């Protein structure tokens, strides 16, 4: 574990490799699971505000789900999350050529809204657990992401570099630079011959 400011970072975030491969996984993380994407309180408010702008990106089923359940919901673990369509995909998902995409991110890329997507989605496969005095930053291994692991290994992209923009958004550039330095130091340590 690495301690950086008020965060504890699992070494898996540095040593493991990951790069999304949408052609292989078809965006399964937006479809599979027991609950929607975790939301921070401010994000739940943002979704309420931007829902009218998202309507053109959503299917009729998604619009109906959101109108019936709300732009965010409380799940079985009492967490605030995005609603689902009939217990399946996130209601903010749309499909193109059989691949699941995020309507929020698409609207952001089109310049329609200024919010990219929930930080929990942006950070994936990194998951953050908040404790009273620190945040625990972990790598969440999920079988559906095996193509991303294969591609990450092939490209030699560490998890933390894959989610660099999201981590920087969450904790700032200075924090990310400290993580990068710690990662380099660990690599040097690992590759250095033992001293007599």
VEXKOLMAR-576895 format. One record per atom (N, C-alpha, C): x, y, z; residue in one letter. Coordinates in steps of 0.02 Angstrom, whole numbers, padded with zeros to 5 digits, always signed. Layout:
REM VEXKOLMAR-576895
XYZA
...
This chain:
REM VEXKOLMAR-576895
+00042-00060+00000X
+00000+00000+00000X
+00044+00063+00000X
+00019+00113-00035X
+00053+00178-00035X
+00009+00230-00002X
+00039+00271+00039X
+00002+00325+00071X
+00020+00390+00036X
-00030+00422+00006X
-00020+00487-00027X
-00074+00534-00002X
-00052+00584+00036X
-00101+00630+00066X
-00151+00592+00108X
-00215+00603+00095X
-00268+00568+00132X
-00293+00507+00095X
-00249+00476+00056X
-00269+00416+00019X
-00220+00359+00033X
-00248+00298+00029X
-00207+00237+00033X
-00219+00201-00033X
-00165+00192-00072X
-00170+00164-00139X
-00144+00092-00138X
-00186+00046-00162X
-00166-00024-00167X
-00111-00031-00219X
-00062-00073-00207X
-00007-00082-00254X
-00031-00113-00320X
-00089-00147-00318X
-00119-00174-00379X
-00133-00120-00431X
-00149-00060-00407X
-00165-00004-00452X
-00104+00015-00493X
-00044+00002-00465X
+00019+00017-00499X
+00045-00042-00538X
+00041-00102-00509X
+00074-00160-00539X
+00032-00196-00591X
-00034-00189-00590X
-00077-00224-00638X
-00087-00181-00700X
-00103-00215-00755X
-00114-00180-00819X
-00187-00184-00841X
-00208-00130-00877X
-00279-00127-00897X
-00287-00074-00952X
-00322-00093-01006X
-00341-00046-01059X
-00406-00071-01089X
-00459-00032-01084X
-00525-00054-01109X
-00520-00078-01181X
-00558-00130-01196X
-00562-00157-01264X
-00636-00166-01280X
-00669-00112-01300X
-00742-00112-01311X
-00764-00161-01365X
-00722-00171-01415X
-00740-00219-01468X
-00748-00289-01440X
-00710-00304-01387X
-00712-00371-01358X
-00765-00378-01303X
-00770-00327-01259X
-00815-00334-01202X
-00885-00306-01216X
-00891-00265-01268X
-00955-00236-01288X
-00985-00189-01236X
-00942-00161-01193X
-00966-00115-01141X
-01005-00149-01086X
-00984-00210-01070X
-01020-00252-01021X
-01027-00220-00952X
-00980-00175-00934X
-00983-00145-00867X
-01044-00099-00860X
-01073-00076-00916X
-01134-00035-00913X
-01197-00078-00910X
-01188-00143-00921X
-01246-00188-00927X
-01250-00238-00870X
-01191-00262-00847X
-01189-00315-00797X
-01182-00287-00727X
-01213-00321-00679X
-01206-00300-00609X
-01274-00298-00574X
-01270-00291-00508X
-01331-00291-00467X
-01360-00221-00456X
-01321-00170-00474X
-01341-00102-00459X
-01314-00055-00511X
-01337+00007-00510X
-01312+00058-00556X
-01244+00085-00536X
-01221+00135-00572X
-01156+00165-00557X
-01160+00207-00493X
-01113+00199-00447X
-01112+00241-00386X
-01107+00315-00403X
-01145+00355-00366X
-01146+00428-00378X
-01127+00465-00314X
-01089+00520-00323X
-01076+00565-00268X
-01137+00611-00261X
-01150+00639-00202X
-01209+00682-00193X
-01215+00737-00245X
-01160+00771-00262X
-01162+00824-00312X
-01181+00797-00381X
-01159+00736-00396X
-01174+00706-00461X
-01248+00690-00468X
-01279+00668-00413X
-01351+00653-00415X
-01390+00717-00433X
-01368+00773-00406X
-01401+00837-00422X
-01389+00857-00494X
-01328+00845-00518X
-01312+00862-00588X
-01355+00821-00636X
-01364+00757-00622X
-01404+00714-00666X
-01476+00740-00670X
-01501+00763-00614X
-01569+00791-00613X
-01573+00852-00659X
-01521+00894-00655X
-01520+00956-00695X
-01511+00942-00770X
-01470+00893-00788X
-01454+00883-00859X
-01499+00833-00894X
-01544+00801-00857X
-01587+00750-00887X
-01623+00775-00951X
-01651+00836-00951X
-01684+00859-01013X
-01637+00859-01073X
-01573+00876-01062X
-01525+00878-01117X
-01505+00808-01140X
-01514+00759-01096X
-01495+00690-01113X
-01550+00652-01151X
-01611+00676-01147X
-01668+00640-01177X
-01656+00619-01249X
-01628+00662-01293X
-01617+00640-01362X
-01569+00582-01370X
-01529+00569-01319X
-01479+00515-01322X
-01506+00449-01293X
-01564+00452-01263X
-01591+00395-01227X
-01646+00359-01265X
-01651+00293-01254X
-01706+00254-01283X
-01770+00270-01245X
-01826+00251-01275X
-01890+00261-01241X
-01892+00223-01176X
-01863+00163-01176X
-01861+00123-01115X
-01822+00159-01060X
-01765+00189-01078X
-01724+00224-01029X
-01761+00285-01002X
-01793+00323-01046X
-01830+00382-01024X
-01885+00362-00975X
-01920+00308-00991X
-01973+00283-00948X
-01945+00262-00880X
-01888+00225-00880X
-01857+00203-00818X
-01838+00262-00774X
-01809+00313-00805X
-01786+00372-00767X
-01846+00412-00741X
-01897+00419-00782X
-01957+00456-00760X
-01992+00419-00703X
-01991+00353-00704X
-02025+00314-00652X
-01983+00309-00588X
-01917+00300-00595X
-01874+00288-00537X
-01840+00352-00511X
-01828+00399-00556X
-01790+00459-00539X
-01723+00458-00575X
-01690+00515-00578X
-01625+00519-00612X
-01570+00484-00573X
-01582+00471-00508X
-01539+00429-00467X
-01583+00391-00418X
-01557+00337-00392X
-01596+00295-00345X
-01551+00273-00287X
-01582+00247-00234X
-01546+00218-00178X
-01549+00142-00188X
-01491+00109-00189X
-01491+00037-00202X
-01497-00003-00137X
-01490-00069-00142X
-01498-00115-00085X
-01445-00105-00032X
-01389-00073-00049X
-01337-00059+00001X
-01342+00012+00028X
-01397+00045+00011X
-01410+00114+00032X
-01362+00164+00002X
-01336+00148-00058X
-01293+00193-00095X
-01334+00228-00149X
-01315+00289-00165X
-01348+00325-00220X
-01315+00303-00285X
-01357+00280-00332X
-01332+00252-00395X
-01377+00274-00453X
-01354+00259-00514X
-01396+00271-00573X
-01450+00217-00576X
-01510+00234-00603X
-01562+00183-00610X
-01545+00133-00665X
-01579+00076-00663X
-01569+00024-00714X
-01633+00015-00755X
-01625-00012-00815X
-01682-00032-00855X
-01700-00104-00839X
-01756-00114-00805X
-01779-00182-00788X
-01725-00224-00754X
-01686-00193-00710X
-01634-00230-00674X
-01575-00250-00717X
-01570-00222-00777X
-01515-00240-00822X
-01466-00182-00829X
-01462-00154-00891X
-01412-00102-00903X
-01430-00036-00869X
-01379+00005-00857X
-01388+00072-00831X
-01435+00109-00878X
-01482+00146-00849X
-01531+00182-00890X
-01500+00236-00934X
-01438+00255-00920X
-01405+00306-00961X
-01364+00275-01018X
-01373+00210-01028X
-01337+00174-01081X
-01375+00179-01147X
-01337+00184-01202X
-01367+00174-01268X
-01324+00125-01306X
-01353+00092-01355X
-01317+00041-01392X
-01306+00061-01465X
-01245+00047-01489X
-01228+00060-01558X
-01186+00001-01583X
-01209-00031-01636X
-01175-00090-01664X
-01162-00143-01610X
-01211-00150-01565X
-01207-00202-01514X
-01161-00185-01455X
-01135-00124-01453X
-01090-00103-01399X
-01126-00051-01356X
-01121-00059-01289X
-01152-00012-01242X
-01107+00049-01234X
-01138+00108-01240X
-01103+00172-01229X
-01141+00214-01179X
-01108+00264-01152X
-01138+00308-01102X
-01167+00370-01136X
-01232+00381-01127X
-01264+00439-01157X
-01239+00504-01126X
-01220+00501-01062X
-01194+00561-01029X
-01129+00582-01061X
-01084+00534-01071X
-01019+00549-01101X
-01028+00572-01174X
-01075+00541-01210X
-01086+00562-01279X
-01111+00633-01283X
-01157+00652-01239X
-01182+00721-01237X
-01125+00769-01219X
-01081+00748-01174X
-01023+00788-01156X
-00977+00798-01217X
-00963+00744-01253X
-00919+00748-01312X
-00950+00791-01366X
-01016+00791-01370X
-01051+00832-01419X
-01056+00905-01399X
-01032+00921-01338X
-01034+00990-01314X
-01102+01012-01288X
-01147+00964-01276X
-01214+00980-01253X
-01216+00994-01178X
-01174+00958-01140X
-01170+00967-01067X
-01097+00974-01047X
-01085+00999-00986X
-01017+01008-00962X
-00994+00954-00914X
-01037+00905-00901X
-01022+00850-00854X
-01005+00788-00894X
-00946+00760-00883X
-00924+00704-00925X
-00961+00639-00910X
-00961+00617-00848X
-00998+00559-00825X
-00982+00549-00751X
-01019+00506-00716X
-01002+00495-00645X
-00930+00474-00637X
-00898+00501-00586X
-00827+00487-00576X
-00814+00413-00564X
-00863+00377-00536X
-00853+00305-00526X
-00846+00268-00592X
-00881+00292-00644X
-00875+00261-00711X
-00809+00282-00743X
-00793+00346-00736X
-00732+00373-00765X
-00670+00339-00735X
-00674+00322-00671X
-00618+00291-00636X
-00611+00216-00648X
-00664+00184-00672X
-00662+00110-00675X
-00604+00086-00718X
-00565+00035-00695X
-00578-00014-00643X
-00555+00005-00573X
-00539+00067-00561X
-00521+00089-00494X
-00585+00104-00455X
-00587+00080-00394X
-00643+00093-00349X
-00616+00127-00286X
-00654+00176-00263X
-00634+00214-00204X
-00682+00199-00147X
-00655+00181-00090X
-00696+00171-00030X
-00677+00226+00019X
-00727+00263+00039X
-00715+00320+00084X
-00719+00297+00157X
-00668+00314+00196X
-00668+00302+00267X
-00665+00371+00301X
-00670+00370+00367X
-00672+00434+00403X
-00611+00477+00390X
-00552+00446+00391X
-00490+00486+00387X
-00453+00479+00320X
-00475+00433+00277X
-00439+00424+00214X
-00484+00390+00162X
-00462+00394+00099X
-00494+00357+00044X
-00449+00298+00027X
-00479+00239+00020X
-00443+00179-00002X
-00453+00172-00077X
-00399+00171-00115X
-00402+00167-00188X
-00380+00097-00209X
-00427+00060-00238X
-00414-00011-00255X
-00429-00026-00328X
-00399-00079-00352X
-00412-00105-00419X
-00466-00157-00413X
-00522-00147-00446X
-00579-00193-00444X
-00574-00243-00502X
-00558-00304-00487X
-00552-00356-00539X
-00621-00385-00553X
-00640-00388-00617X
-00706-00413-00637X
-00695-00456-00699X
-00723-00515-00698X
-00712-00563-00752X
-00729-00535-00821X
-00781-00493-00824X
-00802-00465-00889X
-00749-00420-00919X
-00700-00400-00878X
-00647-00355-00903X
-00584-00393-00924X
-00588-00459-00932X
-00528-00497-00951X
-00498-00472-01017X
-00539-00451-01068X
-00508-00423-01129X
-00467-00360-01115X
-00488-00320-01065X
-00451-00259-01047X
-00385-00276-01013X
-00385-00331-00975X
-00323-00353-00943X
-00274-00377-00996X
-00299-00417-01044X
-00256-00441-01098X
-00227-00383-01138X
-00270-00335-01155X
-00246-00278-01194X
-00198-00234-01154X
-00213-00226-01089X
-00169-00187-01045X
-00101-00219-01039X
-00099-00286-01033X
-00035-00322-01030X
+00003-00314-01095X
-00032-00318-01150X
+00001-00312-01215X
+00030-00242-01224X
-00007-00191-01203X
+00015-00121-01210X
+00058-00098-01152X
+00061-00139-01098X
+00099-00123-01037X
+00074-00058-01006X
+00007-00051-01001X
-00023+00009-00972X
-00045-00006-00901X
-00012+00022-00851X
-00034+00011-00781X
-00104+00040-00771X
-00140+00010-00725X
-00208+00033-00710X
-00210+00108-00696X
-00164+00132-00654X
-00167+00203-00635X
-00156+00249-00695X
-00117+00227-00744X
-00107+00269-00803X
-00168+00268-00849X
-00202+00211-00851X
-00263+00206-00891X
-00316+00255-00866X
-00319+00265-00800X
-00369+00311-00772X
-00337+00377-00748X
-00282+00396-00779X
-00246+00457-00759X
-00292+00518-00757X
-00331+00530-00810X
-00373+00589-00812X
-00425+00589-00756X
-00453+00530-00742X
-00504+00525-00690X
-00473+00536-00621X
-00415+00505-00609X
-00381+00514-00544X
-00360+00587-00534X
-00338+00619-00588X
-00318+00689-00585X
-00378+00733-00570X
-00434+00717-00602X
-00497+00754-00589X
-00517+00747-00516X
-00510+00687-00490X
-00533+00672-00421X
-00486+00702-00369X
-00420+00694-00379X
-00372+00712-00326X
-00323+00768-00344X
-00321+00788-00407X
-00277+00842-00427X
-00212+00819-00459X
-00182+00864-00496X
-00121+00848-00533X
-00062+00833-00487X
-00057+00872-00433X
-00001+00862-00385X
-00005+00792-00355X
-00065+00770-00336X
-00074+00704-00308X
-00054+00651-00359X
-00076+00659-00422X
-00059+00609-00473X
+00016+00606-00485X
+00049+00664-00485X
+00122+00665-00494X
+00158+00627-00438X
+00132+00633-00377X
+00161+00596-00320X
+00152+00521-00330X
+00094+00501-00356X
+00081+00431-00371X
+00129+00406-00425X
+00138+00446-00477X
+00184+00428-00532X
+00255+00420-00506X
+00277+00465-00463X
+00345+00462-00434X
+00353+00399-00391X
+00301+00385-00350X
+00303+00326-00308X
+00307+00263-00351X
+00270+00262-00406X
+00270+00205-00451X
+00339+00194-00482X
+00371+00249-00504X
+00439+00244-00533X
+00489+00219-00481X
+00483+00244-00420X
+00529+00223-00367X
+00521+00149-00351X
+00460+00125-00351X
+00447+00054-00339X
+00476+00011-00395X
+00471+00036-00456X
+00498+00001-00514X
+00574-00004-00510X
+00606+00052-00491X
+00679+00054-00484X
+00700+00005-00429X
+00663+00006-00373X
+00677-00038-00317X
+00673-00111-00338X
+00621-00126-00376X
+00609-00195-00398X
+00664-00220-00445X
+00688-00174-00488X
+00738-00193-00538X
+00811-00187-00515X
+00820-00158-00455X
+00889-00150-00430X
+00913-00214-00398X
+00976-00233-00412X
+01004-00293-00378X
+01011-00280-00303X
+01002-00333-00265X
+01009-00325-00193X
+01081-00305-00175X
+01086-00258-00129X
+01152-00236-00107X
+01182-00289-00060X
+01248-00298-00063X
+01280-00349-00018X
+01276-00328+00054X
